[in-house]
Amino acid sequence: MAARTVNPWVKLALELGPVIAFFVGYMRLRGEVFVIGGTPYDGFIVVTAAFIPLMVVSTGILWALTGKLSRMQLATVVLVVVFGGFSVWLNDERFFKAKPTIIYALFAAVLGVGLMRGQSYLALVMGEVMPMRPEGWMILTRRLALFFAVLALANEAVWRLMSTDAWVNFKTFGLPAIMVVFFVANARLFERHAQPRDGE
């Protein structure tokens, strides 16, 4: 299926909508306990159970509209289904809280393997969108691999040492903000190693 252009606001809503819905749902249901089939489930588990199909549907709509999904989007939805499913099935929120750790550690490992082979896997998936010279991609890949490793450790520290409220806030607001800061901090790298697009 060929890639298609979609309204950026629609794309943003599909990508962030499930996360915002999770946050709102959790804030409304935290502290509540629901007995389903004789088993008590707290609000976090109930919201997680609703988040899983919402994430699958929004990702499916995004794929239908754009004609493609990035590897990061595919990995995210698969891990949401797997770890979210384990949390609901076993009535244990720890699986879902560990999901970001697995995602970031996986990305760090993949980029690290590429670096050990002298390649920037990042350039392979983003080269057409953001043209840069090879040395620029290698620098960015090293920084991003380290960044993902730090995020994995940060998520582990927050969910293991802090409250569920703190983790939900960290995941909903902290992680996206940290991502923005990272890319803003690397703006000069993009400028210094940028290459003109074909035809420019």
WOQUI-V355877 format. One line per field, one symbol per residue. ss: DSSP state (H for helix, E for strand, L for the rest). phi: phi as a letter, one per 30 degrees, with the letter a starting at -180 (. if undefined). burial: I if it has 9 or more other C-alpha atoms within 8 Angstrom, else O. A space follows every 50 residues. Layout:
# WOQUI-V355877
ss: ???
phi: ???
burial: ???
This chain:
# WOQUI-V355877
ss: LLLLLLLHHHHHHHHHHHHHHHHHHHHHHLLLEEEELLEEEEHHHHHHHH HHHHHHHHHHHHHHHHLLLLHHHHHHHHHHHHHHHHHHHHLLLHHHHHHH HHHHHHHHHHHHHHHHLLLLHHHHHHLLLLLELHHHHHHHHHHHHHHHHH HHHHHHHHHHHLLHHHHHHHHHHHHHHHHHHHHHHLHHHHHHHELLLLLL
phi: .ddbdbeddddddddcedddddddddddcdidbccbiicdbdeddddddd dedddddddddddddciabddddddddddddddddddddchbddddddee edddddddddddddddcibcddddcbeddbdbdedddddddddddddddd dddddeddddcbddedddddddcddddddddedddcedddddcdcddejc
burial: OOOOOOOOOOIIOIIOIIIIIIIOIIOOIIOOOIOOOOOOIIIIIIIIIO IIOIIIOIIOIIIOIIIIIOOOIIIIIOIIIOIIIIIIOOIIIOIIIIII IIIIIOIIIIIIOIIOOOOIIIOOOIIOOOIIIOOIIIOIIIOIIIIIIO IIIOIIIIIOOIOOOIIIIIIIOIIIOOOOOOOOOIOOIIOOIIOOOOOO
